[in-house]
Amino acid sequence: MGLSFAVARSAFLLFLCVAVQHQLVHSADPEEIFDFAPPPNGATPDGSYFTFTKLRSIVANHGGFANVTAANVVGFPALSGLGVSNALLVFPPGSVNVPHTHPRGTETLFVIEGELDVGLIDTSAPVPRLFTQKLKKDDIFVFPRGLVHFQINKSKYKTVRAYASFSSTNPGLGILPRALFGVNIDMDVLTKSFQVSPDIIKQLSAQQP
């Protein structure tokens, strides 16, 4: 009886180890079979395939919002499977990059020119916490994946330029004002959630594209 129990226990432990190893293997990132993804049209790649030129001579449209030019897999297919993407942000005086999230990627923001105020909301605690920082030229700030964040240029005269890198070929973008007031959520839901009148909700909704 003792020998049979010992054999059964050993067999069970062996099965458990194999199952755990199997789970670990299948939980890892997919193996890269090729060094890079070929052009979607089947053409032979050359240097231009690995080059993104749409950030050249970006001219900021003056207004209340930042100008964001993304270099992700949608417009830069060479990034496919590489797990990275980028964006150039140009902030005219007084402009803001409204509260938003990137559900699929962490962002690091590098200030190229000027000073930029940034904010990050931590939702891991029962009561959300706001972290703010004034960034100067050559500073880097990290926005963890999925957390609400924003940037604003408080200067009345100077343009700010910043360069963002993401840990995803397509990090996604969830713009909070548009998500809340631009998709026709039931009026009762919004008025009760924000404790404001329907007129205010209508005014906010009218401002969304």
N, C-alpha and C positions, 0 to 999 in steps of 0.2 A: 504493500500500500504506500509506504514511504517513498519507494523508488518511483512509482507511477506518479505520485504527486509532484516529485522533484522534476520529472521529465515534462509533465504538463506545465509546471510553472516556467521552466526554461523555454518551452515552446511559446508560451504566452509572451514572455519578455522579448524573445526574438521577433515575434510578430509585431509587438508594440514598437520596437526599435525601427523595424522596416517601415511601419506605417508613419512614424514621425519623420524619418528621413524622406519618405515619399512626399509628405506634406511640405517639408522644407524646400525640396527641389521644385515643387510646383508653385511655391509661394515666391520664388525668386523672380527677378526681371527676366523677360524673354531673352533667349540667346540671340545675339546679333550674328546672322549668317554672312552678311556682306559688310564691307567697310562703310558703304553709303548706299542710299537708294538711287537707282538709275533714273534718268529723266522719264516722266510719265508718258511721253510720246515715243519712247523707244529709241531716241536719237543717241548718238555717241556723245558723252559729255566732254566738254572742254572747260577752260578756265572760267568762262562766263557763266556756266551752270552753277558754280560755287560762289558767285558774286551777286550781291544785292546792291543796286545803285539808286534806289528810290529815296535814300536819305540825303542825296546831294542837293545842296542849295535849297533847303527847306525854308520857306518864307512863312512867318507866323501871320495868321489872320487875326488882326487885333479885335478883341472882344472879351467877353467875360469868362471864356473857357480856354483851357490849354489845348494846343494842337498836338495830337498824338499820331505818329506814323509808325505802324507796326511792321516788323519783319518776322513774320511767323510762317508756318508751313503752308498756309493758304496762298501766300504770294511768293514764297521762297521754297519751292519743293525740295531743294537740296537738304533742307533741315529734317526731312522725314526720317524718323527713327533715331535721331541724334539726341533728342531730349532737351533741346535748348531753343530759345528764340529771343528777340530783342525788340526794342522800340525807342524812338527818339521823341522826347517831349519838349515842346517849346512853349513857354509861358509868357505871353505878353504881360505888360504891367497890369497888376490887379486881377489876373486871371486865376482860375481854380480848376483843378482836376477833381470832379465831384466825388463824394464817397462811393466806393465801388469795391468789388472783390474779383479775384482771379481763382475760380474754383479748382483749376487743375495745375497751378504752378506757383511756386514761391518767386517773389520779385526782389531783386537787388537794384537800387537806384543810385546812380553815380552823377553827382552834380558837375557839369562841365563849365558852366558860367553862371555867376550870380549867387543869390541866396534864396533858399526855398524852405518854407515851413511845411512840415509833414505831420500827419497824425495816423495812429494805428489803434484799433479797438480790439482788446483782448476779451474774448467771450468765454474763456475756460472757467472763470470764476462765476459764482452765482450772481454777482453784480459786475457788469462789464466795466473794464478799466480803459481809460484813454491814455495813450502815450504820445507825447508831442516832442518835436525837436526842430530847431532851426539849423538847417544844413548850409554849410558854406562850400565854396568851390573845392572840388576834389574829395568831398565827403561821400561816404556810402551808407545807405540805410537799407535794412532788409524788412520786407513785408511778408510774413509767413503765409503760405498757401491758404486761401479761403477766408482770411480775415479782412474785415472792412478797413479801408484806409483812404487817405486823400492827400492832396498837395495843394498849396496855394502860394502864389507870388504876391507878397504884400507891398512890393515896391510900386511906387506910382510912376516911375520913369524907366526902369531897367527891365530888359527881357532876360528870362532865365532859361537855360538849356540844360537838360538832363538826359541821361542814357540809362535805359532799363534793360536788365537781363532777366530771363525767366527760365525756370527749371522744367519747361515743357515746350514742345514744338507749337502748341496752341493752348495757352493757359486759360483761355476763356475770359469773358468780361461780363460782370453783372453790375450794371449801373443802378444804384438804389433809387434815386428819384424816378427814373424811367420805369423800373420794375414795380414800384408802388403806385405811381400816379399815371402811368402811361399805358396800362393794359385793361382799363375798365373794371377794376375790382369793385365789388358791390359797395355803394355809397355808405350803407350802414356799417360795414366792416371798417372803413377808413375813418368815419366820423367818431365811432366809438373807440377805435384804437388810439387815435390822436387827440380825442376830446376837443374837437373843433367843429365849426359849423360846416354844412354842405357847401356854402359859398366859398370857403377857403379851399376845400378839396377841389372844387371846380376850377378855381384860379390856378392851383398847382397843376392840375391835370392839363389845363390849356397851355402850359408852358412846355410840355413834353413833346418831342418830335414824333 
